[in-house]
Amino acid sequence: MDSRLAKCLSCNTLMPLLLQLDGNLPDSPHHTRMLYLFGCRSKKCRKKAGSIRAIRGVKSTGVPPPYTTGSNAAPPPAASKVEEAEAPKKSNMGDLIFGSSSSGAPTNPFATASGSNPFAKSNPFATTSKDEVSTLAKSFAAVASISAPSESKPAPQEPAEPALIGPPSPWPSPSEIPQYPNFYLDASYEELEPDALTLQSQKLAKTIKMDTSDDMDDEDITPSSSKKASSKKASSSSTSREKEFESAMNATFIHFQTITSQNPEQVLRYERKGKPLLYSREDGIGKLLTTANSTDTSFSKVPRCGNCGRGRCFEVQLMPHAISVLEEGSNAALDEGMVWGTIITAMCETDCAVAGSESGKYVEEWVGVQWETD
């Protein structure tokens, strides 16, 4: 990986690795993929664009190179049943890693193999041993069994200009890279209590209705009322709308808290082509993913894939508990604390291959950070 992909776009320093996720998909057998999330530790970079970056690594395994967007371009032929039968098994779901070894020795996540380096493989797509594959044969997505069925692919758009120009930038020595302790994660379904959520939603709706009706009942307007009464009515109506608006906004955060309280040890949520759990509807990310007249989320306004020009879809988000897990045991001199509520990532909806990725290539994907309010 080009080290420039792991640099903060605000201070131009290398960022520690927050997450490394085996992202192999059951419906994409033609290449293996790995997802990386980097985050800047510097306090001055908080809430700045580019202080958290998401990278998708791809290694092709026999698929033809992606077709171009020219007028004479044609889509690649569909894989035959024989090719599907001969597709390699999914790689292991391990390496859901948060940083460096527990010994505290900083390491390069893409450095040469080392016994104390949690990112021992120089290539994250390197072949694993038979023993490892036998115990961790499924990817995170395969374990969750949540990949959406294949859909008709939309017409590709012109891809964006490449973000990096020139030869790859080398990695410095491991000692120069700040690291978090590393942890391996278990994957399981999110445990929710539908009855509790339903009762809470009904209570919120009732509260909004009561606020509105109380404001109207308090008005004392008679046919003989003067301009003063009209002014009072307008003021009460405005106050009512403000309360209703605030209640609706609070409902988003309360819903977020309800889900996280039912899964207190959850550090990430994964559901490719699913829906993210919003921390707020009022920040830039919340407004980008929602509309004023709907509670649903949409990624139609998210920037398109820079590699193939198609749209992006939700895949994984980092949850608040990850902060306490990452910062536990961290070097206080290097760590100034994280203040985000959640980190939402969106990947190419067609999981496009990358030209020349037989040896492993990397593409930057979209990341939306919902920061804590001051």
Rosetta blueprint (number, residue, H / E / L):
1 M L
2 D L
3 S H
4 R H
5 L H
6 A H
7 K E
8 C L
9 L L
10 S L
11 C L
12 N L
13 T L
14 L E
15 M L
16 P L
17 L E
18 L E
19 L E
20 Q E
21 L E
22 D E
23 G L
24 N L
25 L L
26 P L
27 D L
28 S L
29 P L
30 H L
31 H E
32 T E
33 R E
34 M E
35 L E
36 Y E
37 L E
38 F E
39 G E
40 C L
41 R L
42 S L
43 K H
44 K H
45 C H
46 R L
47 K L
48 K L
49 A L
50 G L
51 S L
52 I E
53 R E
54 A E
55 I E
56 R E
57 G E
58 V E
59 K E
60 S E
61 T L
62 G L
63 V L
64 P L
65 P L
66 P L
67 Y L
68 T L
69 T L
70 G L
71 S L
72 N L
73 A L
74 A L
75 P L
76 P L
77 P L
78 A L
79 A L
80 S L
81 K H
82 V H
83 E H
84 E H
85 A H
86 E L
87 A L
88 P L
89 K L
90 K L
91 S L
92 N L
93 M L
94 G L
95 D L
96 L L
97 I E
98 F L
99 G L
100 S E
101 S L
102 S L
103 S L
104 G L
105 A L
106 P L
107 T L
108 N L
109 P L
110 F L
111 A L
112 T L
113 A L
114 S L
115 G L
116 S L
117 N L
118 P L
119 F L
120 A L
121 K L
122 S L
123 N L
124 P L
125 F L
126 A L
127 T L
128 T L
129 S L
130 K H
131 D H
132 E H
133 V H
134 S H
135 T H
136 L L
137 A L
138 K L
139 S L
140 F H
141 A H
142 A H
143 V H
144 A H
145 S L
146 I L
147 S L
148 A L
149 P L
150 S L
151 E L
152 S L
153 K L
154 P L
155 A L
156 P L
157 Q L
158 E L
159 P L
160 A L
161 E L
162 P L
163 A L
164 L L
165 I L
166 G L
167 P L
168 P L
169 S L
170 P L
171 W L
172 P L
173 S L
174 P H
175 S H
176 E H
177 I L
178 P L
179 Q L
180 Y L
181 P E
182 N L
183 F L
184 Y L
185 L L
186 D L
187 A L
188 S L
189 Y L
190 E L
191 E L
192 L L
193 E L
194 P H
195 D H
196 A H
197 L H
198 T H
199 L H
200 Q H
201 S H
202 Q H
203 K H
204 L H
205 A H
206 K H
207 T H
208 I H
209 K H
210 M H
211 D H
212 T H
213 S H
214 D H
215 D H
216 M H
217 D H
218 D L
219 E L
220 D L
221 I L
222 T L
223 P L
224 S L
225 S L
226 S L
227 K H
228 K H
229 A H
230 S H
231 S H
232 K H
233 K H
234 A H
235 S H
236 S H
237 S H
238 S H
239 T H
240 S H
241 R H
242 E H
243 K H
244 E H
245 F H
246 E H
247 S H
248 A H
249 M H
250 N H
251 A H
252 T H
253 F H
254 I H
255 H H
256 F H
257 Q H
258 T H
259 I H
260 T H
261 S H
262 Q H
263 N L
264 P L
265 E L
266 Q L
267 V L
268 L E
269 R E
270 Y E
271 E L
272 R L
273 K L
274 G L
275 K L
276 P L
277 L L
278 L L
279 Y L
280 S L
281 R L
282 E L
283 D L
284 G H
285 I H
286 G H
287 K H
288 L H
289 L H
290 T L
291 T E
292 A L
293 N L
294 S E
295 T L
296 D L
297 T L
298 S L
299 F L
300 S L
301 K L
302 V L
303 P L
304 R L
305 C L
306 G L
307 N L
308 C L
309 G L
310 R L
311 G L
312 R E
313 C E
314 F E
315 E E
316 V E
317 Q E
318 L E
319 M L
320 P L
321 H H
322 A H
323 I H
324 S H
325 V H
326 L H
327 E H
328 E L
329 G L
330 S L
331 N L
332 A L
333 A L
334 L L
335 D L
336 E L
337 G L
338 M L
339 V L
340 W E
341 G E
342 T E
343 I E
344 I E
345 T E
346 A E
347 M E
348 C E
349 E L
350 T L
351 D L
352 C L
353 A L
354 V L
355 A L
356 G L
357 S H
358 E H
359 S H
360 G L
361 K E
362 Y E
363 V E
364 E E
365 E E
366 W E
367 V E
368 G E
369 V E
370 Q E
371 W E
372 E L
373 T L
374 D L
